Amino acid sequence: MHEQQRARAAQLLDEDGVDCALFSDIYSVRWLTGLNLPAPALLWFDRGRFTLLADEGFAPAASFGDNPDCAHASYINYTIQQPIDAPGRLAEVFGNLIASSGTPAGRVGIEEKSLLLSLWQTLHNTLPGYQPVSLEGRLLPLRAVKTQEELARIREGFRLVTIGHDAGRKAVRKGQREIDVWTEVQTAVEREAGMWMQMGNDCLVGHRPANIGAAPLDYEIYADDSLILDLSVVVDGYWTDSCATYFANQPTALQTELHKFVEEALAFAVSLIRPGVVAQDVDRQVRRYMADGGYEVYPHHSGHGIGLTSHEAPRIVPYSQEVLEEGHVVMLEPGIYVPGVTGVRLEDAFLVTADGAEQLSHHDKSLA
């Protein structure tokens, strides 16, 4: 799994003149292995070979060593014979790996923000005189361009998202609570998947005083209420995202007006997506579209990338100078909010293609 990702990372390290590298950010490790590993886990790169160090209780990790460019070593996390000390045992296994490999001191790439103190000490003790080279954030641009292997997981996530939204639309009715709607959504997704699923994000009624985003509570749905369902489903570590707004009865005149305009704003945003476009330019134009329509501009992002995390590159925000590339997966999500009254947000996912964008999410966002 994820041979392309490892090849791209190895090329980056070669270009940086890095002899060895220690990937300690769990999302880097997951991206390079294709395994939805629990933390802490490490991936050590040495002379073209990757070695995964992971909890021995995570059985799929052993199969990583079956790849021609890979090896696997495990550490004991849970035991009844000694106190639980995953970081300490991981550092011990890592130290033994370096000591047995005969790796000479040289330029060692490190993701320093996520590196445990015990691992810093292990590096100093086993590789005296090494020269640290920061790899912090270096994989993020590579992660933003999705492979077909990654897209397969994301597409499956969006299939489950559609099932969740179908259940959510049916569950929105007078007298139901936010948590009742969410329970029906989660149940529908998990029944289809046949397992527990990691899910998020927002499920809230329009009459909340702060009605942009929040986890479901016991707020009751009123007769003329709206409900924003912003739904993510995670498949094998890969996130999706989506949003639709549903109504307890026929939408009011105000709700109809807002919904139609947000539909138009989303369509306008989609028309801007293509390779070479700067993220902040998309954000600026969509915000201007909202303002020119006479509506207060939403206080959140216009969109964001997804992948191993729910928000990653490229971010469609005012400061971002990231350039959209073929293979990016971006969310677009304009919204209008009237605090304590109603709110409307619509969100879809798009794969940036050579000549525009392919829609990945297909949940029903209509007024009906």
C-alpha positions in Angstrom: 0.0 0.0 0.0 1.0 3.6 -0.6 4.0 2.9 -2.7 3.5 6.1 -4.6 3.5 8.1 -1.4 6.8 6.6 -0.2 8.4 7.2 -3.6 7.4 10.8 -3.6 8.7 11.2 0.0 12.0 9.5 -0.9 12.4 11.9 -3.8 11.8 14.9 -1.6 14.4 13.6 0.9 16.9 13.1 -1.8 16.4 16.6 -3.1 17.0 17.9 0.4 20.2 15.9 0.8 18.8 14.0 3.7 20.5 10.7 4.6 17.9 9.4 7.0 14.5 10.6 8.2 12.3 10.1 11.2 8.6 10.6 10.6 6.8 11.0 13.9 3.6 12.9 13.0 1.0 10.2 13.1 -0.6 11.6 9.9 2.7 11.4 8.1 3.1 7.8 9.2 -0.5 6.9 8.1 0.1 8.6 4.7 3.3 6.8 4.1 2.0 3.3 5.1 -1.6 3.4 4.1 -2.5 2.1 7.6 -4.8 3.8 10.0 -2.4 3.4 12.9 -2.9 4.4 16.5 -0.4 6.8 18.0 2.4 6.6 18.9 4.0 5.2 15.8 7.2 6.0 13.8 8.5 5.5 10.4 12.3 5.5 10.0 13.8 6.0 6.5 17.4 4.8 6.0 19.1 4.4 2.6 15.9 3.9 0.6 14.2 1.6 3.1 11.3 2.4 5.4 10.9 0.7 8.8 7.6 1.0 10.6 7.6 0.9 14.4 4.1 0.4 15.8 2.2 -1.2 18.6 2.3 -5.0 18.3 -1.4 -5.1 19.1 -2.2 -3.5 15.7 -2.0 -6.6 13.6 -2.1 -5.0 10.1 1.1 -3.3 10.8 3.1 -6.5 10.4 2.0 -6.7 6.7 3.8 -3.5 6.0 7.1 -5.4 6.1 5.9 -7.5 3.1 6.5 -4.5 0.8 9.9 -4.6 -0.9 11.0 -1.2 0.4 9.8 -1.8 3.9 10.4 -3.4 7.2 8.5 -3.7 10.5 9.4 -3.6 14.1 6.9 -3.7 17.0 6.8 -2.5 20.6 4.7 -3.8 23.5 2.2 -1.2 24.7 -0.4 -3.0 26.8 0.9 -5.6 29.3 -0.3 -6.7 32.8 3.3 -7.5 33.8 4.6 -3.9 33.7 3.2 -0.3 33.7 1.8 0.9 30.4 4.6 3.0 28.8 4.2 3.2 25.0 6.5 6.2 24.5 9.3 4.5 26.5 9.1 1.2 24.8 8.9 2.8 21.4 12.1 4.8 22.1 13.8 1.6 23.2 12.8 -0.3 20.0 13.9 2.7 18.0 17.3 2.8 19.7 17.9 -0.8 19.1 17.0 -0.4 15.4 19.5 2.4 14.9 22.2 0.6 16.9 21.9 -2.6 14.9 21.7 -0.8 11.5 25.1 0.7 11.6 23.7 4.0 10.3 26.4 6.7 10.3 25.8 10.2 11.6 24.7 12.5 8.9 21.8 14.7 7.9 18.7 13.3 9.6 15.3 14.7 8.7 13.0 15.2 11.7 9.4 16.2 12.2 10.3 18.0 15.4 6.9 19.2 16.7 5.6 15.7 17.2 8.8 14.1 18.3 8.6 12.8 21.9 11.4 13.9 24.3 12.4 10.2 24.8 13.0 9.9 21.0 15.1 13.1 20.9 17.3 11.6 23.7 17.5 8.3 21.7 18.7 10.1 18.6 21.4 12.0 20.6 22.6 8.8 22.4 22.7 6.5 19.3 23.6 9.0 16.6 26.1 11.4 18.1 27.1 14.2 15.8 24.1 13.9 13.5 22.8 17.0 11.8 19.0 17.6 12.2 17.1 18.8 9.2 13.5 20.0 9.8 10.8 18.1 7.9 8.0 20.0 9.7 5.2 20.4 7.2 7.2 19.2 4.2 4.8 16.4 3.4 1.7 18.5 3.5 1.9 19.7 -0.2 2.5 16.0 -1.2 -0.4 14.9 0.9 -2.7 17.4 -0.8 -2.4 15.6 -4.2 -4.4 12.5 -3.8 -3.6 9.1 -5.5 -6.2 6.8 -6.9 -5.7 4.6 -3.8 -6.6 7.5 -1.6 -9.5 8.6 -3.8 -11.0 5.1 -3.5 -11.3 5.5 0.2 -12.7 9.1 -0.1 -15.3 8.0 -2.6 -16.5 5.2 -0.3 -16.7 7.8 2.5 -19.0 10.0 0.3 -21.2 7.0 -0.5 -21.8 6.6 3.2 -22.2 10.4 3.6 -25.2 10.2 1.2 -26.8 7.5 3.3 -26.3 9.6 6.4 -27.9 12.7 4.8 -30.9 10.7 3.5 -31.5 9.5 7.1 -31.0 13.0 8.4 -33.5 14.6 6.0 -36.2 12.1 7.1 -35.4 12.6 10.8 -35.9 16.4 10.8 -39.4 17.0 12.0 -41.2 19.0 14.7 -40.6 17.7 18.2 -37.4 15.8 17.4 -34.2 16.9 19.0 -30.8 17.5 17.4 -29.4 14.4 19.1 -32.4 12.3 17.8 -31.5 13.4 14.3 -27.8 12.6 14.8 -28.6 9.2 16.3 -30.6 8.3 13.2 -27.8 9.5 10.9 -25.1 7.6 12.8 -27.2 4.4 12.9 -27.9 4.5 9.2 -24.2 5.0 8.3 -23.0 2.3 10.7 -25.6 -0.2 9.6 -24.5 0.3 6.0 -20.8 0.0 6.9 -21.3 -2.9 9.2 -19.1 -1.4 11.9 -18.5 1.5 14.2 -17.6 4.6 12.2 -15.8 7.8 13.2 -18.0 10.7 12.3 -18.5 14.4 12.8 -19.3 17.5 12.7 -22.4 19.8 13.2 -26.1 19.1 13.8 -27.9 22.2 15.1 -31.3 23.9 14.8 -31.7 27.4 13.4 -33.1 28.9 16.6 -29.9 28.4 18.5 -28.5 31.8 19.6 -25.2 30.8 17.9 -26.3 28.7 15.0 -23.2 28.3 12.7 -21.8 25.1 14.1 -22.1 22.8 17.1 -22.4 19.2 18.2 -26.0 17.9 18.6 -27.7 18.5 22.0 -31.3 18.3 23.2 -32.5 21.4 21.4 -36.0 20.6 20.1 -36.9 21.2 16.4 -39.7 23.8 16.2 -42.4 23.9 13.6 -40.7 26.3 11.2 -37.2 25.4 12.1 -34.1 24.7 10.0 -31.4 22.2 10.8 -27.8 22.3 9.5 -26.3 18.8 9.1 -22.6 19.0 8.5 -21.5 15.4 8.2 -18.1 13.8 7.9 -17.5 10.0 7.7 -14.0 8.6 8.1 -13.1 5.5 6.0 -9.7 3.8 6.7 -8.4 7.1 8.1 -9.6 9.3 5.3 -12.1 12.1 6.0 -15.0 13.3 4.0 -17.2 16.4 4.6 -20.6 17.7 3.5 -23.4 19.9 4.5 -27.1 20.4 3.8 -29.9 22.3 5.5 -33.2 20.6 6.2 -36.6 22.0 7.3 -39.2 20.7 9.7 -42.0 21.8 7.4 -42.2 23.7 4.1 -39.5 26.4 4.4 -40.6 29.9 5.1 -40.2 32.7 2.6 -36.9 33.8 4.4 -35.6 30.2 4.4 -36.4 29.8 0.8 -34.7 33.0 -0.2 -31.5 32.2 1.8 -31.4 28.6 0.5 -31.7 29.7 -3.1 -28.9 32.3 -2.7 -26.5 29.9 -1.0 -27.2 27.4 -3.8 -26.2 30.1 -6.3 -23.1 31.1 -4.2 -22.0 27.4 -4.1 -22.4 27.1 -7.9 -20.3 30.3 -8.4 -17.6 28.9 -6.1 -17.5 25.7 -8.1 -17.0 27.7 -11.3 -13.8 29.1 -10.0 -12.1 25.8 -9.3 -9.4 24.7 -11.7 -5.6 24.1 -11.6 -3.5 27.3 -11.2 -6.1 29.2 -9.2 -4.9 30.7 -5.9 -6.9 29.7 -2.9 -7.2 33.2 -1.5 -8.6 34.4 -4.8 -11.4 31.9 -4.7 -12.2 32.9 -1.1 -12.2 36.6 -2.0 -14.5 36.2 -5.0 -17.0 34.1 -3.1 -17.1 36.5 -0.2 -17.6 39.4 -2.6 -20.5 37.4 -4.2 -22.2 37.1 -0.9 -21.7 40.8 -0.1 -22.9 41.9 -3.5 -26.0 39.9 -2.9 -26.7 41.9 0.2 -26.0 39.3 2.8 -23.6 39.3 5.7 -20.5 37.3 4.8 -20.0 34.1 6.8 -17.2 34.2 9.4 -15.7 30.8 8.5 -13.6 29.5 5.7 -15.0 29.3 2.1 -13.6 25.8 1.9 -10.7 23.5 2.7 -8.9 20.4 1.7 -9.6 17.0 3.2 -7.6 13.8 3.5 -6.1 12.3 6.6 -7.5 15.2 8.6 -10.8 17.0 8.3 -9.1 20.3 7.3 -5.9 20.3 5.4 -4.2 21.9 2.4 -5.4 23.7 0.4 -7.3 26.1 2.7 -9.8 28.4 0.9 -9.2 31.3 3.3 -8.2 35.0 3.0 -4.5 34.4 3.8 -3.8 31.3 1.7 -1.5 31.6 -1.3 -1.7 27.9 -2.1 -2.2 27.2 -5.7 -4.9 24.6 -6.7 -3.4 21.5 -8.4 -4.9 18.6 -10.3 -5.5 15.9 -7.6 -6.5 18.3 -4.8 -9.8 17.5 -3.1 -11.5 20.6 -1.8 -14.7 21.4 0.1 -16.7 24.5 -0.7 -19.2 25.7 1.9 -20.9 29.2 1.8 -23.6 29.9 4.3 -25.9 32.6 5.7 -26.8 32.7 9.4 -29.5 34.7 11.2 -28.7 34.1 14.9 -31.6 32.7 16.9 -33.8 32.4 13.8 -32.5 30.3 11.0 -29.3 29.3 9.1 -28.4 27.8 5.7 -25.1 26.2 4.7 -24.5 23.9 1.7 -21.2 22.0 1.2 -19.9 19.8 -1.5 -16.6 18.1 -2.3 -14.7 18.5 -5.6 -11.6 16.8 -7.1 -9.5 19.3 -9.0 -9.1 17.9 -12.5 -7.0 19.0 -15.5 -9.8 21.2 -16.8 -12.0 22.0 -13.8 -13.5 20.0 -11.0 -15.3 16.7 -10.5 -18.0 16.6 -7.8 -17.4 13.8 -5.3 -20.3 14.4 -2.9 -23.8 13.6 -4.1 -26.1 14.1 -1.1 -29.5 15.8 -1.8 -29.3 19.5 -0.9 -32.6 20.5 -2.4 -35.3 22.5 -0.7 -37.9 19.7 -1.1 
